[in-house]
């Protein structure tokens, strides 16, 4: 696949990812209030594992990997990120957590050099900073002080970005998207299952249906993100994932009549503009060879 086609395909996969993860987040907000996080994580991860096995069987593909060490690191980082984000959202307003999510593309760029050998050019750093500033403009004004919740959010951003960089490293060696979905979710399920005896609450059939729907969207989102990270550097894919915040603004405007402020419109333009800049830069002929 040539550079231009790979960049455009990766961008399309990230766009689909944002839709899937937005749907999963919506279901989480709908049912999470009545259940402990380990219960939801254990059930949804178990269903994602089942979907991975079914998909692998349907494709006649295996779930083994030639990068067991990196896969183990990715699995551990995925568990840490899940715990970190849950604690951060439990202790902080959404806006405070999204400040740290906006930093993830910058963290990815900082890690891409030493971990992946992918040099980040000054122009790319400029686009990343503009995109991070755009995300901050999309967030409502409010309190931002340093407490335990912010430490959890920083921990989640670091480990979540580390998991994506590990996925990019594995994808450069072998194409095993289902394995990259299966093993991290297996790790999440095993860790969360250890807490189930202490937090289990009986679930009505309707809530089980919502959990199943959440697992389907989560499976789709994680598979799409792995495929996107095979085609795009992590510091390009992660800013595009911030487009989900633009979707939030559009849904609020169209569905609930929430008119965006001038600052929000500036944020939308910065996020979209920086994303287009990064994709155009990645699609330039010879860009990958020059970066390598």
C-alpha positions as CSV (number, residue, x, y, z in Angstrom):
1,X,0.0,0.0,0.0
2,X,1.5,3.4,-1.0
3,X,2.0,6.2,1.5
4,X,-0.9,8.3,0.4
5,X,-3.4,5.4,0.4
6,X,-2.1,4.2,3.7
7,X,-2.6,7.6,5.3
8,X,-6.1,8.1,3.9
9,X,-7.1,4.5,4.9
10,X,-5.7,5.0,8.4
11,X,-7.6,8.3,8.8
12,X,-10.9,6.6,7.7
13,X,-10.3,3.8,10.2
14,X,-9.8,6.4,13.0
15,X,-13.0,8.2,12.0
16,X,-14.9,4.9,12.3
17,X,-13.1,4.3,15.6
18,X,-14.4,7.6,17.0
19,X,-18.0,6.6,16.2
20,X,-17.6,3.2,17.8
21,X,-15.9,4.5,20.9
22,X,-18.5,7.3,21.2
23,X,-21.3,4.7,21.1
24,X,-19.5,2.6,23.8
25,X,-19.0,5.7,26.0
26,X,-22.7,6.5,25.7
27,X,-23.7,3.0,26.9
28,X,-21.2,3.3,29.7
29,X,-22.8,6.6,30.9
30,X,-26.2,4.9,30.7
31,X,-25.6,1.9,32.9
32,X,-22.3,2.5,34.8
33,X,-24.0,4.3,37.7
34,X,-25.5,1.1,39.2
35,X,-22.5,-1.2,39.0
36,X,-18.8,-1.3,40.0
37,X,-16.2,-0.9,37.4
38,X,-14.7,-4.4,37.8
39,X,-18.1,-6.0,37.0
40,X,-18.6,-4.0,33.8
41,X,-14.9,-4.4,32.7
42,X,-14.9,-8.2,33.4
43,X,-18.2,-8.8,31.6
44,X,-17.4,-6.6,28.6
45,X,-13.8,-7.9,28.3
46,X,-15.1,-11.5,28.4
47,X,-17.5,-10.7,25.5
48,X,-14.8,-9.0,23.5
49,X,-12.6,-12.1,24.0
50,X,-15.5,-14.3,22.7
51,X,-15.9,-12.0,19.7
52,X,-12.2,-12.2,19.0
53,X,-12.2,-16.0,19.1
54,X,-15.2,-16.1,16.8
55,X,-13.7,-13.6,14.3
56,X,-10.4,-15.5,14.4
57,X,-12.1,-18.7,13.7
58,X,-14.2,-17.2,10.9
59,X,-11.0,-15.8,9.2
60,X,-9.1,-19.0,9.8
61,X,-6.5,-16.9,11.7
62,X,-4.7,-17.6,14.9
63,X,-4.2,-15.4,18.0
64,X,-0.5,-16.2,18.5
65,X,2.1,-13.5,18.2
66,X,5.8,-13.3,17.4
67,X,6.1,-10.4,19.8
68,X,5.2,-11.9,23.2
69,X,7.2,-9.5,25.2
70,X,5.8,-6.4,23.6
71,X,2.3,-7.9,23.7
72,X,2.7,-8.5,27.5
73,X,3.7,-4.9,27.9
74,X,0.7,-3.7,25.9
75,X,-1.6,-5.9,28.0
76,X,-0.2,-4.6,31.3
77,X,-0.4,-1.0,30.1
78,X,-4.0,-1.5,28.9
79,X,-5.0,-2.8,32.4
80,X,-3.3,0.2,34.0
81,X,-5.0,2.6,31.7
82,X,-8.4,1.1,32.3
83,X,-8.0,1.4,36.1
84,X,-6.5,4.9,35.8
85,X,-9.3,6.3,33.6
86,X,-12.0,4.8,35.8
87,X,-10.4,6.4,38.9
88,X,-9.9,9.7,37.1
89,X,-13.5,9.9,35.9
90,X,-14.7,8.9,39.3
91,X,-12.8,11.7,41.1
92,X,-12.8,14.5,38.5
93,X,-15.2,16.4,36.3
94,X,-15.1,15.3,32.7
95,X,-13.4,18.5,31.6
96,X,-10.4,17.9,33.8
97,X,-9.8,14.4,32.5
98,X,-10.1,15.6,28.9
99,X,-7.2,18.0,29.5
100,X,-5.0,15.0,30.1
101,X,-6.5,13.1,27.1
102,X,-5.5,16.1,25.0
103,X,-1.9,15.6,26.0
104,X,-1.8,12.0,24.7
105,X,-0.8,12.9,21.1
106,X,2.2,14.9,22.6
107,X,3.1,11.9,24.8
108,X,2.9,9.7,21.7
109,X,5.2,12.0,19.8
110,X,7.7,12.0,22.6
111,X,7.7,8.2,22.8
112,X,7.8,7.6,19.1
113,X,11.4,8.6,18.7
114,X,13.0,6.5,21.4
115,X,10.6,3.5,21.2
116,X,9.9,3.3,17.5
117,X,12.6,5.3,15.9
118,X,10.1,7.6,14.2
119,X,11.5,11.1,14.0
120,X,8.9,13.9,14.7
121,X,9.5,17.0,12.7
122,X,9.1,20.6,14.1
123,X,6.1,21.1,11.8
124,X,4.4,18.0,13.3
125,X,5.0,19.3,16.8
126,X,3.3,22.6,15.8
127,X,0.2,20.7,14.6
128,X,0.1,18.6,17.7
129,X,0.3,21.6,20.0
130,X,-2.5,23.3,18.0
131,X,-4.7,20.2,18.2
132,X,-4.1,20.0,22.0
133,X,-5.0,23.6,22.3
134,X,-8.2,23.0,20.3
135,X,-9.3,20.2,22.6
136,X,-8.8,22.5,25.6
137,X,-11.0,25.1,23.8
138,X,-13.7,22.5,23.5
139,X,-13.8,21.9,27.2
140,X,-16.1,24.0,29.4
141,X,-14.4,26.4,31.8
142,X,-14.1,25.1,35.3
143,X,-11.9,24.1,38.2
144,X,-8.5,22.6,37.5
145,X,-6.4,22.1,40.7
146,X,-4.0,19.3,41.4
147,X,-5.2,16.4,43.5
148,X,-5.3,12.6,43.5
149,X,-7.7,12.5,40.6
150,X,-5.3,14.4,38.4
151,X,-2.5,12.0,39.3
152,X,-4.7,9.2,38.2
153,X,-5.6,11.0,34.9
154,X,-1.9,11.6,34.2
155,X,-1.2,7.9,35.0
156,X,-4.0,6.9,32.6
157,X,-2.8,9.2,29.8
158,X,0.8,7.9,30.1
159,X,-0.2,4.2,30.2
160,X,-2.9,4.5,27.6
161,X,-0.5,6.2,25.2
162,X,2.1,3.6,26.0
163,X,-0.3,0.9,25.0
164,X,-0.9,2.5,21.7
165,X,2.8,2.9,21.0
166,X,3.2,-0.8,21.8
167,X,0.4,-1.6,19.4
168,X,2.2,0.4,16.7
169,X,5.5,-1.5,17.5
170,X,3.8,-4.9,17.2
171,X,2.0,-3.8,14.0
172,X,5.3,-2.9,12.3
173,X,6.6,-6.5,12.9
174,X,3.5,-8.5,12.2
175,X,-0.2,-8.1,11.2
176,X,-2.1,-9.6,14.1
177,X,-5.0,-7.2,14.8
178,X,-7.2,-9.8,16.5
179,X,-4.4,-10.9,18.8
180,X,-3.8,-7.3,19.8
181,X,-7.5,-7.1,20.8
182,X,-7.6,-10.6,22.4
183,X,-4.6,-10.5,24.8
184,X,-5.0,-7.1,26.4
185,X,-8.7,-7.8,27.0
186,X,-7.9,-11.2,28.5
187,X,-5.5,-9.4,30.9
188,X,-8.3,-6.9,31.8
189,X,-10.8,-9.7,32.4
190,X,-8.5,-11.7,34.6
191,X,-7.6,-8.7,36.8
192,X,-11.1,-7.4,37.1
193,X,-12.5,-10.9,37.7
194,X,-10.4,-11.1,40.9
195,X,-12.6,-8.4,42.4
196,X,-15.9,-9.7,41.2
197,X,-16.8,-11.7,44.4
198,X,-16.6,-8.4,46.4
199,X,-18.6,-6.1,44.0
200,X,-21.0,-8.3,42.0
201,X,-24.5,-7.0,41.7
202,X,-27.3,-9.0,39.9
203,X,-28.1,-7.6,36.5
204,X,-31.5,-7.6,34.8
205,X,-31.7,-8.9,31.2
206,X,-32.0,-5.3,29.8
207,X,-28.7,-4.2,31.4
208,X,-27.0,-7.4,30.2
209,X,-28.1,-6.4,26.7
210,X,-26.5,-3.0,27.1
211,X,-23.3,-4.6,28.3
212,X,-23.4,-6.9,25.2
213,X,-23.9,-3.8,23.0
214,X,-21.0,-2.0,24.7
215,X,-18.8,-5.0,24.1
216,X,-19.6,-5.1,20.4
217,X,-18.7,-1.4,20.0
218,X,-15.6,-1.8,22.2
219,X,-14.5,-4.8,20.1
220,X,-15.0,-2.8,16.9
221,X,-13.2,0.3,18.3
222,X,-10.2,-1.7,19.5
223,X,-9.9,-3.6,16.2
224,X,-10.1,-0.4,14.2
225,X,-7.5,1.4,16.4
226,X,-5.0,-1.5,16.0
227,X,-5.5,-1.4,12.2
228,X,-5.2,2.4,12.1
229,X,-1.9,2.2,14.2
230,X,-0.5,-0.2,11.6
231,X,-1.0,2.4,8.9
232,X,-0.3,5.6,10.9
233,X,2.2,6.7,13.5
234,X,0.8,6.9,17.0
235,X,1.3,10.7,17.1
236,X,-0.9,11.0,14.0
237,X,-3.6,8.6,15.0
238,X,-4.1,9.9,18.5
239,X,-4.9,13.5,17.5
240,X,-7.4,12.2,15.0
241,X,-9.1,10.3,17.8
242,X,-9.8,13.6,19.4
243,X,-12.3,14.2,16.7
244,X,-14.8,12.5,19.0
245,X,-14.9,15.7,20.9
246,X,-16.0,17.5,17.7
247,X,-18.8,14.9,17.3
248,X,-19.9,15.7,20.9
249,X,-20.2,19.4,20.0
250,X,-22.1,18.6,16.8
251,X,-24.5,16.2,18.6
252,X,-25.1,18.8,21.3
253,X,-25.9,21.4,18.7
254,X,-28.0,19.3,16.4
255,X,-29.8,17.1,19.0
256,X,-30.1,19.3,22.0
257,X,-30.0,22.8,20.6
258,X,-26.8,23.6,22.6
259,X,-25.3,26.4,20.5
260,X,-21.5,26.3,20.6
261,X,-19.6,29.4,21.9
262,X,-17.0,31.2,19.9
263,X,-14.3,29.4,21.9
264,X,-15.8,26.1,21.1
265,X,-15.9,26.9,17.3
266,X,-12.2,27.9,17.5
267,X,-11.5,24.6,19.2
268,X,-13.3,22.7,16.5
269,X,-11.3,24.5,13.8
270,X,-8.0,23.8,15.5
271,X,-8.8,20.1,16.1
272,X,-10.0,19.5,12.5
273,X,-7.3,21.7,11.0
274,X,-4.4,20.0,12.9
275,X,-5.8,16.6,12.0
276,X,-5.9,17.5,8.3
277,X,-2.4,18.9,8.5
278,X,-1.0,15.7,10.0
279,X,-2.8,13.5,7.5
280,X,-1.6,15.6,4.5
281,X,1.9,15.6,5.9
282,X,1.8,11.8,6.4
283,X,0.4,11.3,2.8
284,X,3.3,13.2,1.2
285,X,5.3,10.9,-1.1
286,X,8.4,9.6,0.6
287,X,7.4,10.8,4.0
288,X,7.6,7.4,5.6
289,X,11.0,6.7,4.1
290,X,12.3,10.1,5.3
291,X,10.9,9.5,8.8
292,X,12.6,6.1,8.9
